[in-house]
Amino acid sequence: MKFFKKVIRVRKSEKRGSFVQVANSKVVFYMHLQLIKDNILSVVICYTYRRSM
């Protein structure tokens, strides 16, 4: 019975770990999107600024 409880505990912790990994990858993905948006905006601003000069 003790062995069975250990297996259940390990499985629960594994699931929690994978959930955290998924959450982390989503956060990284959103940060990456924000960086891309910021880069595009800065390029557009520089381009329009140069054209207006």
C-alpha positions in Angstrom: 0.0 0.0 0.0 2.9 2.4 0.7 4.3 1.9 -2.7 0.9 2.6 -4.3 0.7 6.0 -2.4 4.2 6.9 -3.6 3.3 6.3 -7.2 0.2 8.5 -6.9 2.2 11.2 -5.3 4.8 11.1 -8.1 2.1 11.2 -10.8 0.5 14.3 -9.2 3.7 16.1 -9.0 4.5 15.3 -12.6 1.2 16.7 -13.7 1.8 19.8 -11.7 5.2 20.2 -13.3 3.9 19.8 -16.8 1.1 22.4 -16.1 3.7 24.8 -14.9 5.8 24.2 -18.0 2.8 24.9 -20.2 2.0 28.1 -18.3 5.6 29.2 -18.6 5.7 28.6 -22.3 2.5 30.6 -22.7 4.1 33.5 -20.8 7.2 33.3 -22.9 5.1 33.2 -26.1 3.1 36.3 -25.0 6.3 38.1 -24.1 7.7 37.2 -27.5 4.6 38.6 -29.2 4.9 41.8 -27.3 8.6 42.2 -28.3 7.6 41.6 -32.0 4.8 44.2 -31.7 7.2 46.7 -30.1 9.8 46.1 -32.8 7.3 46.6 -35.6 6.0 49.8 -34.0 9.4 51.2 -33.6 10.3 50.4 -37.2 7.1 52.1 -38.4 7.7 55.1 -36.2 11.3 55.5 -37.5 10.1 55.0 -41.1 7.4 57.6 -40.9 9.6 60.0 -39.0 12.3 59.7 -41.7 9.8 60.2 -44.5 8.4 63.4 -42.8 11.9 64.9 -42.5 
